[in-house]
């Protein structure tokens, strides 16, 4: 790649107490992971992985909700209006169906549920809201109603090495859908400490403020998906088991086991009969790359190692990277199909743009782009220097 213009300035680039169970969240900035490892798309998976995949079952309407959640970061906090609209529609469709009729009386509601999506910011304590809002952490809800001490607990798992925060509530069943709860204890459990650290909320002094209720408005017959609404008007989407695509995005959020999750995801789709893959038009945000960052952000941007890609039906491709203070890097080129799943990409029209003004940048990039997987929501590809990329669709449009 020939680069004849160097920026005169150093531009630092960064991609862009309550009785309510759980709290909404915000997304952390995405960045390139410093890994130069190449993946092999055909790997042997353990029988446990295969067994987990076989056990996961979603009907058509449930899959619509699962698909609507793909690409949403921060468990809903960073969702676009289009994404929120898709989720809300899918939630209402499921709530109108006949799921488990008396969910609180069913054994299917018992166990640990992973929080996938929530609404209504600001309805929990600052500490809990902050922890739940970080994608790096896993968030769960445990429901155990058939014991001598019925409980509903919120759990923020920081990592297996660090520990977790567990906020517990005594629970009672009011009817077939509603659980009444009252928070009464909470603590941090750190792996490096032999004792628990109390959570700084005086539940006994809060009185009615520590009480609330939770309605389960949909529980799937498979026991894999649950929709609940809380007394503060919050909507929650929770799952017991996640499918490979969700596990891939979760691995990217936490920064652990990404290559393994990519291999698992691709393998899970190997037996799906489909035509040759196409570079689908739309707006795509890069959320992970196996390429190690270079010292020059402009080279990263020009090689498609960060930011967004806009693909058009007439064979044009554009790279866009937001810089700072309203400035953005833009580079346009063309792509031509060279084999069933491979494209030759040439990018040769670059500029740094601010408002209506642009500063041309003379640079050229030629890339052989191989599609490893592609659908309406997610794309996995191999490009610059055999780097593996994961992109998610952000424009909300549908392919036909």
Secondary structure, 3 states (H helix, E strand, C coil): CCECCCCCCCCCCCCCCCCCCCCCCCCCCCCCCCCCCCCCCCCCCCHHHHHHHHHCCCCHHHHHHHHHHCCCCHHHCCCCHHHHHHHHHHHHHHHCCCCCCCHHHCHHHCEEEEEEEECCCCCCCHHHHHHHCCCCCEEEEEEECCCCCCEEEEEEEEECCCEEEEEEEEEEECCCCEEEEEEEEEEEEECCCCCCEECCCCHHHHHHHHEEEEEEEEECCCCCEEEEEECCCCEEEEECCCCHHHHHHHHHHHCCCHHHHHHHHHHHCCCCCCCCCCCCCEEEEEEEECCCCCCCHHHHHHCCCCCEEEECCCCEEEEEEECCCCEEEEEEEEEEEEECCEEEEEEEEEEEEECCEEEEECECEEEEEEEEEECCCEEEEECHHHCEEEEEECCCCCCC
